[in-house]
């Protein structure tokens, strides 16, 4: 009995290892294809994601898009499509979570994944921030620290729990794209840097040092989750976080708005310059 049990365990472990090797090989194959395959002019390009992809506060609003999505005609996907001459389907929407990409309707449009079809050749995705309440917590803390009324609370324990699994949710998005469009190149575009890398915040970014430290940790873990999802799935990362490390909201040349920006802009979201910079990162990756 003991010998049989040992043999069964050996076979089970071998099968698990074989499956893991196969998955790693498949991911490596996807990564190799992503590094070499060029997306041809005129190809279908689908943009998925939340507000950092949609571009709230960056005029003009995209005609025909749901008002609540605050989707800009100058978001990074629109600029990428214009420069690479791609046929864009943009379903990005402010407030979106991974569930709104995969299963849950939002603001009058169905799950974003429905836009991905078998002929899709390029998909960009910026997602995960709302799953962990990243920007929401920045708003809440800034409201509290600036003496605002009706400020939301921040549940750090809940955010910590969400951060532990968000890489899986982002990976599920990539898997869903691959099922619908096996030939599509998938680019995970991470979030622009909001806060200075060291030291305190600045005027216009009303956060205590403890809040700054916490939010830096959230941003770092979200970036790591995106990288982890990409590595496991064979997607590529467009590292907007690193590119914007010296262009935070407190910098001399910010790519992110402060808490209460003027002229209808969206606080703690990409400036027009920041959005153009992200577009350029994608274009360079694809050129």
Secondary structure, 3 states (H helix, E strand, C coil): CHHHHHHHHHHHHHHHHHHHHHHHHHHHHHHHHHHHCCCCCCCEEEEEECHHHHCCCCCCECCCCCHHHCCECCCHHHHHHHHHCCEEEECCCCCCCHHHHHCCCECCECCHHHHCCCCEEEEEEECCCCCCCHHHHHHHHHHHHCCCCCCCCCCHHHHHHHHHHHHHHHHHHHHHHHHHCCCCEEEEECCCCCCCCCCCCCCCCCCCHHHHHHHHHHHHHHHHHHHHHHHHHCCEEECHHHHCCCCCCCCCCCCECCCCCCCCCCCCCECHHHHHHHHHHHHHHHC
